[in-house]
Amino acid sequence: MTDPTAAPHPALWNSPWPAEDGGPARRQAPHGVPGLALAPGETLTAVSRMSIASTMVVLRDPGEVFLLCHTGGDDAVSWVEQIDPVTLDVVRRSPDLPGGPTWPGGVAAHADGSLYVVFGMHAHRLSAELEVLAHAVLPRRRPYNSFVVLPDGHLATKDFAGARPGHPDGDDLGDSELLVLSPGTLDIVARCTLPEPSIARLSADGNDVYAVGDTSLVRVRWTGSELVLDHDFRPQYRTMDGQSYGWDAVIDAGAAWFLDNGAGSERYAGSFRGIGTNTAPLHLVRVGLADGEVSLTEICGLPGGLIANPPAIDPVRHIAVGYDSGNGVVAAFRFDEQGATTPLWRRDLNQAAHPLRFPDTGELVVFDHDAARNAEQLVVLDIETGAERARVDTGSPVQSVLFAAAGPARDLYVCSFTTVTRITVA
């Protein structure tokens, strides 16, 4: 089954996984490679090594695998490692890159041949050999939580306005500012103040940039020279007591899809299970891009829900998969053309990381943290039925709240705050 949303991005390197979540729409599907296609009797194997603190893997040319890492605190640095695609050993390493206040940033393999990094209040352009080619200091002393690459190659980024460890008030919140950086020089070429603080990472569909704000979804159009706030599109998704802000949006099937009840993620201490304090049930949120219509679907109906990452959306099978990391539930729903949902399946899994899906095989990659063993497992599910196809320990003692990346040969890479892992089919 072909997923039309997995086409290559014009300004990203033509690889299976050039950027976080596969590209700026966060569709979490690879380009140009098949799924794991697990057959009866096949299992998964894992190779891992300690990597504190790794965030994500991106792929460039065959055999080129790059890992983004960082330190912690308010004067943190980041760096990029090129790692061996099989052993995960370090092939080469960039210099330490100035960062600042910590929140996981991002790296992308750009069509111009460079690697771009945004972490803390700094942006960097690196060569494929990890030499620094350009550097920019971003205007606010806050972390900028990654970026998206627009079709003409410009980078869109914004400051993170949420609570962080040691900063429970979210640096006094206030608004967030969207920036567009020129590829190559990293000069700021456009700015737009958003009408409310935004905690989630940006998403983009073409030249439309979407920011999940504290209470509403915001859309900003990049014209090629300026950012234009869409004043007619600001649908409110926070409508009830006890409900808190949403995280990263998937742009697909005519809608923006995200999960709410993100408040409390700064209390992460190896797992999200049991630390949520949101009193309203956690929801899968759908916002129609044409009409701004908002619909909320409860994941499990329990209080204490908590997430920090996006759902998974299959536009061909019309399946949306959400999860509640605070309560350890993953649930799937069938949706119709109007976005109405019907429960499809539910599983008890301690899932918190960005999911990954293989459109051709209907395989969904999620995770399951076992606090009793201090061990995390990668789990492959059938997205239609929820049936488990395989699982394997990743080698991480902590629950991943980070990213996976599809490889070229029935393999994938996953990161946690302690570990980087390669998973292959045995």
NORMO-V560326 format. One record per backbone hydrogen bond with DSSP energy under -1.0 kcal/mol. CO is the residue of the C=O (numbers start at 1). NH is the residue of the N-H. If there is no record, write none. Layout:
((CO;NH) (CO;NH))
This chain:
((3;6) (9;12) (11;111) (13;15) (16;31) (17;59) (18;109) (19;22) (20;23) (21;28) (23;26) (24;204) (25;251) (28;357) (39;42) (43;426) (45;424) (47;422) (49;420) (51;54) (53;70) (55;403) (56;68) (58;66) (61;64) (64;60) (65;83) (66;58) (67;81) (68;55) (69;79) (73;102) (76;99) (76;100) (77;71) (78;97) (79;69) (80;94) (81;67) (82;91) (82;92) (84;88) (89;84) (92;82) (97;78) (99;121) (100;76) (106;118) (108;116) (109;13) (110;113) (114;110) (115;126) (116;108) (117;124) (118;106) (119;122) (120;144) (121;138) (122;119) (123;136) (124;117) (125;133) (125;134) (126;115) (127;130) (131;127) (134;125) (136;123) (140;142) (143;160) (144;146) (148;156) (150;153) (154;150) (155;181) (156;148) (157;179) (164;167) (167;164) (167;170) (170;173) (176;194) (178;192) (179;157) (180;189) (180;190) (181;155) (182;186) (183;185) (187;182) (190;180) (192;178) (197;214) (198;161) (203;210) (205;208) (207;222) (208;205) (209;220) (210;203) (211;218) (215;237) (215;238) (216;213) (218;211) (219;230) (220;209) (221;228) (226;223) (228;221) (229;231) (230;233) (235;217) (240;243) (242;280) (244;261) (245;262) (250;257) (252;255) (254;289) (255;252) (256;287) (257;250) (258;285) (259;247) (261;307) (262;265) (264;267) (265;268) (270;399) (272;275) (278;304) (282;299) (283;260) (284;297) (285;258) (286;295) (287;256) (288;292) (293;288) (295;286) (297;284) (306;325) (306;326) (312;321) (314;319) (318;335) (319;314) (320;333) (321;312) (322;331) (324;328) (324;329) (326;274) (329;324) (330;347) (331;322) (332;344) (332;345) (333;320) (334;342) (336;339) (340;336) (342;334) (345;332) (347;330) (349;351) (350;369) (356;365) (358;362) (358;363) (362;383) (363;358) (364;381) (365;356) (366;379) (368;377) (370;375) (375;370) (376;394) (377;368) (378;392) (379;366) (380;389) (380;390) (381;364) (382;386) (387;382) (390;380) (392;378) (396;376) (402;354) (403;415) (405;413) (410;425) (411;407) (412;423) (413;405) (414;421) (418;51) (419;416) (420;49) (421;414) (422;47) (423;412) (424;45))
